[in-house]
Amino acid sequence: MTAAMAGARWAVRRRILAGLVAGLLALSATACGLGGGPPPRQYTLDAVTNFPRGLAPVKWSLVVDEPTAPREIDTSRIALRSGQFRVEYYADVEWTDTAPAMVQLLLLQSFQNTGRLPIVAPTRQTLATDFLLLSNLRKFQVEYDASGTPQATVALEATLLKMPRRTPVATTRFEKAIPIESKSTETVTAAFDASLSDVMRRVVDWTLQQGSAAAPTS
């Protein structure tokens, strides 16, 4: 074998070896998630805090269930209803939890912030309480009004049951839509916060009124 032939074969082997190494590095990067885009920015909302002070506490307890929701909003993605039958989602942003789970937590915190209930807890704690609050999150999305203005819309149906027989006490629906003044994510989430705060405040006030009317008198 001449020196020229040996050199040519060695050059071919080096190219093959380099290709194998490059392929292994690419697979390793894929497996480790390298080279992907940044994770979505996460946003959360606030519980209601500014309830009137000095109101008399109630003597009954409450469990708050996680709301049911349509599939398109039972997600951590921020929904945009862009047509009668079309749902899209904002890119690169999301809620810190699914919308129903986030609403349940914020409702619990809002009830606690009233300072009027001796016990308020989520259903997973399986406490024996006097009332159970069920709800259905019908809307949690950006949608357009008749003039084409985008608005953050929250709609919640609430049902209060008297325990332990789960006797229906009352059912109602609250809805609020806040116009969105710009396309920035901060403006969108601020509008959601205002809409949800309005709905939660009315749910809390309504629940306290209905529970107090239905609670046994001592």
N, C-alpha and C positions, 0 to 999 in steps of 0.2 A: 504494500500500500504506500503510495507516495505521500509526501508531507502535505501536498495540496488537497488530496482526497480526505485525509484525516482532519485537516482543518475545516473542510466543508461540512463533514459529518458532525464535528463538535459545534459548529455554528448552528446547525439544525437542531441539535439536542438542547442548546441553550435557549433557542426560541420556544421550543416545546415546554421546557422547564419554566421559562418566564410566563408562558400562558397559563400553566397549571397554578403557579403561585398567584397570579392575578385573579384567576377564578376562585381560588380558596379565600383570598382576601375579600372578594366581592360577596361571597356567601356568608363569611363571618360578619361583615358589615350589615348585611340584610338581617341576619339572625339577631344581632344586637340592637337593631333599630337605628343604626347610624345612618346619617344622610337624609332622614326624614325631616319634615317641617316642624316648626315649634308646636307644642301642645296648645289646645284652645285656651284662650283667656277665660277665666271663670268669674261669674258674677253671682251675687246673692242680694236679697232684699231685706228690709227691716221689719221687725214686729212693731205693733202700735204701742206707744209708751205714754202718750199724754192724755191719760184718762182723768176725769175729775177726781179729786181727792176728797176724803171725808165721807164717802158714801158708805152706808151700812153694809157689813159683810153678810153673805148668805151662809146658811148652815148645811147646804147640800153640796155634794161632790159631783164631778163631771169627768167623763172619759171622752177624748176626741179621737175619732177614727181617721185614718188616712183617706182623703177624698178619692173616689173613683174618677176616672177621666177617659175621654176618647183616646184611642191609640195615638193619634197624631200629636197630642200634647202630653201624653204620658211618657215623657222623655226629658233629658237634661238640655236638649237643643232648644234654641229660641225660635218659636214658630212665627211664620208670616203667612197669613191667609191672603194670597195674591189673586184669588178668583173664587167663584162660587164652589168649584170642585178642586181647587188647586192649593196645596200647602207646600211652602218652601221653608228653608231654615237659614238663619244667619251663619255665615262662614266664620270659622276660627274663633267662635265664642260659644259659651254654654253656661247654664246654671250650675251651681255647685252640687245639685241633686236633681232628681226628676221633679217636675213641677208639682205633682201631688204630694210628694214627701216634703218638699220645701214649704208648701202651704200648710201642711199639718204642723210642722215644727213652729212656724211663725204664728199660727193660731194658738198653739199651746202657750207660747211666750206671751202673746197678747192677753190671753185670759189671766196668766200669772201676773202680768203687769197691772191689772185692775186692783189687785190686793184684796179682792172680795171673796174668793173661793178658798175654802180650806184645803181642798184637794182638786187638782186638775192634772190628768195624766193621759198618755197615749194608750191605745188598746193593748199594745204588746206587754204592758205591765200587769194585765189581767187582775186589776183591782176590783173589788166589789164596791161600786159607786151607785149614786142615785139616778144619774142621767147619762145617756150616751148621745153624742152629737155625730150624726152621719152627714156626709156631704158628697156632692157631685160637682167636680170642676168642669163646667160646661165650656168655658172659654178661658184661655190663657195665651193670648196671641196678639200679634200686630195685625190689624185689618184696616180696610179703607172705609171711610164713611161715604155718604152720597155725593159729597163734593170732591172725593178723591184724596182727602186728607188722611194720612196714616195715624192710627191711634192704638195705644196699648189697652187692650180690652180684657177685663177679668169678669167672669160670671160664675157664681157659686150658688148651687141649690143646697139648702140646709134642712135637715130633719132632726128634731129632738125627740128622743125616746125615753120613756120612764122605765127604769130598771126595777126588778129583775125580769119582768114579763115583756120588756121591749114594747110597751104600750105607746103608740104614737101620741105626741103632745101637740106638735105643730110642724108645718113645713112652709118654707118661704124661699125666695130667690132674690139675690142681690147682684147687681151688675154695675160696672163703672168703666168708662172709656175716657182716657186722657189723650189729647192730641200730642203728636210727636213733632217737635219744632225743627229738628235737624236729623241728619242720617247718622250721626255719631252714636256709637254703642252706648256711651255714657248717657246721652239724651234718651235713648230708647229704654234703658234700664231704669232711669229716673221716672219716666212715665209709667212703667210697670209698677214701680214702688208706690207711686201716688194712687194708681188704680187699686192695687191690692190692699193698701192701707185703708182706703175708703170702704172697701167691701168687708174687710176683717173687722173694722170698728163697728159696722152695722150688725155683723154676725154676732159679735160679742154682746152688744147691747140687747139685741133680740133674744139671745140665749138666756141672758140673766133675767130678762123680764118674763119669758115663758117658763123658765125653770122655777122662778120664785112663785109664779101663779099656780103651778102644778104641784109644788112641793107640799108635803103634809105640814099642817100647822101644829106647833107644839103647845 
